[in-house]
Amino acid sequence: MDMTWVTDRIAVGGGIWTDSKMREVARTGVTHIIDMQIEFDDTDIAEPHGIEVLWNPVDDDFQPKPPKVFHDGVDFALSALDGKDSKIYIHCAAGVHRAPMMTLAILCALGWAMDDAKQTIQARRPVVDFADVYVRSVEHFVRDYAGAEK
């Protein structure tokens, strides 16, 4: 399975697509999935494993992403991480653009500095390509998110 652990509870990677790969994901202890791919909704293949899925479909079109995309993913992730034994897998089709973008937003919402989060994600998963437009979308979200927290 194309899965990279960024922290001990947050993984990022590529598409799951099949029942056998979902079994592999379940064996890693993943309890929640943020599915960023527009191509396939994991909900039906995750249900038998008791894995909760947020299908947050985003086109990998190198266009700015609206804050709602990040709010939905961050809210889901933070709620999931409230459980002490929960683990999240964030994925898109290849784990290169959309899933790392969401992982970046989640880490920043958890208090990580943007540069530290980017460096950690890229160090652990070298195939990641942080497109400038996606990073700017996360930066806009983080500014709004930080302002709403005050």
C-alpha positions in Angstrom: 0.0 0.0 0.0 1.3 3.4 -1.0 1.1 5.0 2.5 3.7 7.2 4.3 3.4 8.1 8.0 4.1 11.8 8.5 3.4 11.5 12.3 2.6 8.5 14.4 -1.1 9.2 13.7 -1.3 10.9 10.3 -0.4 9.1 7.1 -0.5 10.4 3.5 -0.5 8.6 0.2 -2.2 7.3 -2.9 -5.5 5.7 -3.8 -6.9 2.7 -2.1 -9.3 1.6 -4.9 -9.8 -2.1 -3.9 -11.1 -4.2 -1.0 -7.7 -5.9 -0.6 -5.9 -2.5 -0.3 -8.5 -1.3 2.2 -7.7 -4.4 4.3 -4.1 -3.4 4.3 -5.1 0.1 5.4 -7.2 -1.3 8.2 -4.4 -3.5 9.4 -2.2 -0.4 10.0 -4.8 0.8 12.5 -6.3 3.6 10.4 -9.7 4.6 11.8 -10.4 7.6 9.6 -9.8 8.4 6.0 -9.8 11.8 4.2 -10.3 10.9 0.6 -9.3 13.9 -1.6 -9.6 12.2 -4.9 -12.5 13.1 -7.2 -12.0 9.8 -9.0 -13.3 7.3 -6.3 -15.2 7.4 -3.0 -13.8 5.0 -0.5 -16.9 4.9 1.7 -18.4 1.6 0.6 -15.1 -0.4 0.8 -14.2 1.2 4.2 -17.5 0.4 5.9 -16.8 -3.3 6.5 -13.7 -2.3 8.4 -15.3 0.3 10.6 -13.3 3.1 9.0 -15.0 6.5 8.9 -14.5 8.3 5.6 -14.7 11.9 4.6 -15.0 12.0 0.8 -13.7 15.5 0.1 -13.4 15.3 -3.7 -11.0 17.9 -5.2 -9.9 18.2 -8.8 -6.1 18.2 -9.3 -6.4 21.1 -11.7 -3.8 23.5 -10.3 -6.5 26.1 -9.5 -6.9 27.8 -6.1 -9.0 25.7 -3.6 -11.8 27.2 -1.5 -11.4 27.4 2.3 -14.4 25.0 2.7 -12.3 22.1 1.3 -9.8 22.7 4.1 -12.4 23.4 6.8 -14.2 20.1 6.1 -10.9 18.2 6.2 -9.5 19.9 9.2 -12.7 19.6 11.2 -12.9 15.9 10.4 -9.2 15.4 11.3 -9.3 17.3 14.6 -12.5 15.5 15.6 -10.9 12.1 14.7 -7.7 13.0 16.6 -9.7 13.6 19.8 -9.8 9.8 20.0 -6.6 8.6 21.6 -6.2 5.5 19.4 -7.3 7.1 16.1 -5.2 7.2 13.0 -5.9 9.2 9.9 -5.0 8.3 6.3 -5.2 11.3 3.9 -5.0 10.3 0.3 -5.7 11.3 -3.3 -4.9 9.2 -6.4 -1.1 9.4 -6.3 -0.4 11.1 -3.0 1.6 13.9 -4.7 -0.6 17.0 -4.7 -4.1 17.0 -3.1 -3.4 14.7 -0.1 -0.2 16.5 0.9 -2.0 19.8 0.5 -4.7 18.7 3.0 -2.0 17.2 5.3 -0.3 20.6 5.3 -3.5 22.3 6.3 -4.1 19.8 9.1 -0.6 20.1 10.5 -0.9 23.9 10.4 -4.2 23.7 12.2 -2.5 21.6 14.9 0.0 24.4 15.4 2.8 23.5 13.2 4.6 26.3 11.4 4.0 26.1 7.6 7.7 25.6 6.6 8.2 22.9 9.3 5.1 21.1 8.1 6.1 21.2 4.5 9.6 20.1 5.2 8.4 17.2 7.4 5.9 16.0 4.8 8.5 16.2 2.0 11.2 14.5 4.0 9.0 11.6 4.8 7.3 11.4 1.3 9.8 12.7 -1.3 7.4 12.3 -4.2 5.3 15.2 -2.8 5.1 18.2 -5.1 3.7 21.3 -3.3 2.3 23.3 -6.2 2.5 27.0 -5.4 -1.2 27.6 -6.0 -2.1 24.8 -3.5 0.3 26.2 -0.9 -1.2 29.7 -1.3 -4.7 28.1 -0.9 -3.5 26.5 2.4 -2.0 29.8 3.5 -5.3 31.6 2.9 -7.1 29.0 4.9 -4.6 29.1 7.8 -4.9 32.9 8.1 -8.7 32.7 8.2 -8.6 29.7 10.5 -6.2 31.3 12.9 -8.3 34.5 12.9 -11.4 32.6 13.7 -9.8 30.9 16.7 -9.1 34.2 18.4 
